[in-house]
Amino acid sequence: MEGSESEAAFNSLNLNPQLFINDVLNIADDLVDDAFDHFRQQASTSLKIEGTDRAQDLSRGVDIIRKKVQSDLDKKLAVWEQYCLDYVFQVPEGFDPSKNVCSFQCIDAFSYVLIHTPTDEPPVDASLCQNAIVDTDLDARLDLLRNELTEVSKENAALNREIQALEGQSVSRDRCSALVNETLQQYDLNSYHENFQEMVKTASELRMKVGKLQNEKMEESKRRKIDWINNAHRDPSVTEIRRGFYGAKLEDLEAFIAHKKNM
């Protein structure tokens, strides 16, 4: 910050940010000292070791803890100090306190409250700073953005309702599809059962017809045999032939051969 535009601006107002930071650091150190002194006294009184060797041991232990706490606190305060110098006490580029009444009065009020340095200027009028930062165009754009955001929120709500309605329809369609599939499965099962029963019935009828046909053939064969036996005009030689040549006489064989030659 040294030699910067911010330093020049604060110097023109008789302000020194580094003095303010140093005061804060000194106050923090004083608070730590007072806290550990009080802790040592309370511990010595509670343990009743005042004026003994144990009092020295207590002091050494408290000092060790204090150094640890002080070291951590110093690191954090160093970061805070650098942040203040880099950001808190940095003024915008081209800042001129003599031309910016609001900024001048705000900084003057800051010095009055924090550093307790009296000034010749009257207390800051907050309305001056407020009026200085009012931007009509910016407010209009913000209002427009708010209105657009409201419209988008309404459209989003409508889309959410449509999505919920579509999800409900999808659930209904899925339920209907499940019912249809279940019905088709039941229908296929019934069709298979009916086809199987039809096959069993057809096989049974086929067996009956085959059995009936066999019976008819057997009866026809018996009938032919009976008709042949009862036929008075049948050829005796044929009868002998049907009986076979086993046990036939020579005369019978000669008669059979002669019969064949005459045919």
C-alpha positions in Angstrom: 0.0 0.0 0.0 3.0 2.3 0.6 3.4 4.8 -2.2 0.1 3.7 -3.8 -2.9 5.8 -4.9 -4.8 4.5 -1.8 -2.2 5.8 0.5 -2.3 9.2 -1.1 -6.1 9.3 -0.8 -6.0 8.4 2.9 -3.2 10.9 3.6 -5.3 13.6 2.0 -7.9 12.8 4.6 -5.3 12.7 7.5 -5.9 8.9 7.9 -3.4 6.1 8.3 -4.8 2.6 8.0 -1.6 1.1 9.3 -2.1 2.9 12.6 -5.6 1.4 12.9 -4.2 -2.1 12.2 -1.4 -1.7 14.7 -4.0 -0.6 17.4 -6.0 -3.8 16.7 -2.9 -6.0 17.0 -1.9 -4.3 20.2 -5.4 -4.8 21.7 -5.2 -8.5 20.7 -1.9 -8.9 22.4 -3.1 -7.2 25.6 -6.2 -9.4 25.7 -4.0 -12.5 25.4 -1.7 -11.3 28.2 -4.6 -10.5 30.5 -6.2 -13.8 29.8 -3.1 -15.9 30.6 -2.3 -13.8 33.7 -5.8 -14.4 35.0 -5.4 -18.1 34.2 -2.1 -18.4 36.1 -3.6 -16.7 39.2 -6.7 -18.8 39.2 -4.7 -22.0 38.8 -2.3 -21.1 41.5 -5.1 -20.3 43.9 -7.1 -23.4 43.1 -4.0 -25.7 43.5 -2.8 -23.8 46.6 0.8 -23.7 45.3 1.6 -20.0 45.7 5.3 -19.6 46.8 6.2 -23.2 46.2 8.3 -25.0 43.6 5.1 -26.1 41.9 4.2 -22.5 41.2 7.3 -22.2 39.0 6.3 -25.4 37.2 2.9 -23.9 36.7 4.3 -20.7 35.3 6.5 -22.6 32.8 3.5 -24.7 31.7 1.4 -21.6 31.2 4.1 -19.9 29.2 4.4 -22.9 26.9 0.7 -22.8 26.2 0.7 -19.0 25.8 3.5 -19.2 23.2 1.6 -21.8 21.2 -1.6 -19.7 21.3 0.3 -16.5 20.6 2.0 -18.1 17.6 -1.2 -19.3 16.0 -2.9 -15.9 16.7 0.0 -14.0 15.2 -0.2 -16.0 12.0 -4.0 -15.4 11.6 -3.6 -11.7 12.4 -0.8 -11.4 9.9 -3.2 -12.7 7.2 -5.9 -10.4 8.4 -3.5 -7.4 8.2 -2.5 -8.2 4.7 -6.1 -8.6 3.7 -6.9 -5.2 5.1 -4.0 -3.6 3.3 -4.8 -5.3 -0.1 -8.6 -5.0 -0.1 -10.2 -3.1 2.8 -8.1 0.0 2.5 -7.8 0.0 -1.3 -9.7 2.8 -3.1 -10.9 2.5 -6.7 -8.5 3.6 -9.5 -8.9 7.3 -10.2 -10.5 8.0 -6.8 -10.4 11.7 -5.8 -11.8 12.5 -2.3 -12.0 16.2 -3.2 -14.5 15.5 -6.0 -16.5 12.7 -4.3 -18.4 14.2 -1.3 -20.1 10.9 -0.4 -16.9 8.9 -0.3 -15.2 11.7 1.7 -17.9 11.7 4.3 -18.1 7.9 4.5 -14.3 7.6 5.0 -14.4 10.5 7.5 -17.2 8.6 9.5 -15.1 5.5 9.4 -12.2 7.3 11.0 -14.5 8.8 13.6 -15.9 5.5 14.6 -12.9 3.2 14.5 -9.9 5.4 15.2 -11.9 7.9 17.4 -10.2 10.8 15.7 -12.4 13.9 15.9 -13.0 15.8 12.7 -14.1 19.2 11.8 -16.8 17.8 9.4 -20.4 17.3 10.7 -21.7 13.7 11.1 -22.3 11.8 7.9 -25.7 12.1 6.4 -26.6 8.5 5.2 -29.0 9.8 2.6 -26.1 11.4 0.7 -24.4 8.0 0.3 -27.7 6.4 -0.6 -28.5 9.0 -3.2 -25.0 8.7 -4.6 -25.4 5.0 -5.4 -28.9 5.2 -6.8 -29.0 4.1 -10.4 -32.4 4.4 -12.1 -31.3 2.4 -15.2 -29.9 -0.3 -13.0 -33.1 -0.5 -10.9 -35.1 -0.7 -14.1 -33.0 -3.6 -15.4 -33.2 -5.3 -12.0 -37.0 -5.0 -12.1 -37.1 -6.4 -15.6 -34.9 -9.3 -14.5 -37.2 -9.9 -11.6 -40.3 -10.0 -13.8 -38.6 -12.4 -16.2 -37.6 -14.6 -13.3 -41.2 -14.6 -12.2 -42.4 -15.6 -15.6 -39.8 -18.3 -15.9 -40.8 -19.6 -12.5 -44.4 -19.8 -13.7 -43.4 -21.6 -16.8 -41.3 -24.0 -14.8 -44.3 -24.7 -12.5 -46.5 -25.3 -15.6 -43.9 -27.7 -17.1 -43.6 -29.5 -13.8 -47.4 -30.0 -13.8 -47.3 -31.3 -17.4 -44.5 -33.7 -16.5 -46.4 -35.0 -13.6 -49.5 -35.5 -15.8 -47.4 -37.3 -18.4 -45.9 -39.5 -15.7 -49.4 -40.3 -14.5 -50.5 -41.3 -18.0 -47.3 -43.4 -18.4 -48.1 -45.2 -15.2 -51.7 -45.8 -16.4 -50.4 -47.1 -19.8 -48.0 -49.4 -18.0 -50.7 -50.8 -15.9 -53.0 -51.4 -18.9 -50.1 -53.0 -20.8 -49.5 -55.3 -17.8 -53.2 -56.3 -17.7 -53.2 -57.0 -21.5 -50.1 -59.1 -21.2 -51.5 -61.1 -18.4 -54.7 -61.6 -20.3 -52.8 -62.7 -23.4 -50.7 -65.1 -21.3 -53.9 -66.6 -19.9 -55.4 -66.8 -23.4 -52.3 -68.6 -24.7 -52.4 -71.0 -21.8 -56.1 -71.8 -22.4 -55.4 -72.2 -26.2 -52.6 -74.7 -25.5 -54.9 -76.6 -23.1 -57.7 -76.7 -25.7 -55.3 -77.8 -28.4 -53.9 -80.6 -26.2 -57.4 -81.8 -25.4 -58.3 -81.7 -29.1 -55.2 -83.8 -29.9 -56.2 -86.3 -27.2 -59.7 -86.6 -28.5 -58.5 -87.0 -32.1 -56.0 -89.7 -31.1 -58.8 -91.6 -29.2 -61.1 -91.4 -32.2 -58.2 -92.6 -34.5 -57.6 -95.6 -32.2 -61.3 -96.4 -32.3 -61.4 -96.2 -36.1 -58.3 -98.4 -36.5 -59.7 -101.0 -34.1 -63.0 -101.0 -35.9 -61.3 -101.4 -39.2 -59.2 -104.3 -37.9 -62.4 -105.9 -36.6 -64.1 -105.5 -39.9 -61.1 -107.0 -41.7 -61.1 -110.0 -39.3 -64.8 -110.5 -39.8 -64.4 -110.2 -43.6 -61.7 -112.8 -43.5 -63.8 -115.2 -41.4 -66.8 -114.6 -43.6 -64.7 -115.5 -46.7 -63.4 -118.6 -45.1 -66.9 -119.7 -44.2 -68.2 -118.9 -47.7 -65.4 -120.9 -49.2 -66.0 -123.9 -46.9 -69.7 -123.8 -47.6 -69.2 -123.5 -51.4 -70.3 -126.8 -53.0 -68.7 -125.9 -56.4 -65.1 -125.5 -55.1 -62.3 -127.4 -56.8 -61.1 -130.4 -54.7 -57.6 -129.9 -55.9 -57.5 -126.5 -54.6 -58.7 -127.8 -51.3 -55.8 -130.2 -51.3 -53.4 -127.4 -52.3 -54.7 -125.3 -49.4 -54.0 -128.2 -47.1 -50.4 -128.3 -48.4 -48.3 -131.2 -49.8 -47.2 -132.5 -46.5 -48.3 -136.2 -46.2 -49.7 -136.2 -49.8 -49.7 -139.4 -51.8 -47.9 -139.8 -55.1 -51.2 -140.2 -56.9 -52.4 -136.9 -55.5 -49.2 -135.2 -56.7 -49.6 -136.6 -60.2 -53.2 -135.6 -60.3 -52.2 -132.0 -59.2 -49.6 -131.8 -61.9 -52.0 -133.1 -64.6 -54.6 -130.5 -63.4 -52.0 -127.7 -63.8 -51.1 -128.8 -67.3 -54.8 -128.8 -68.3 -55.3 -125.3 -67.0 
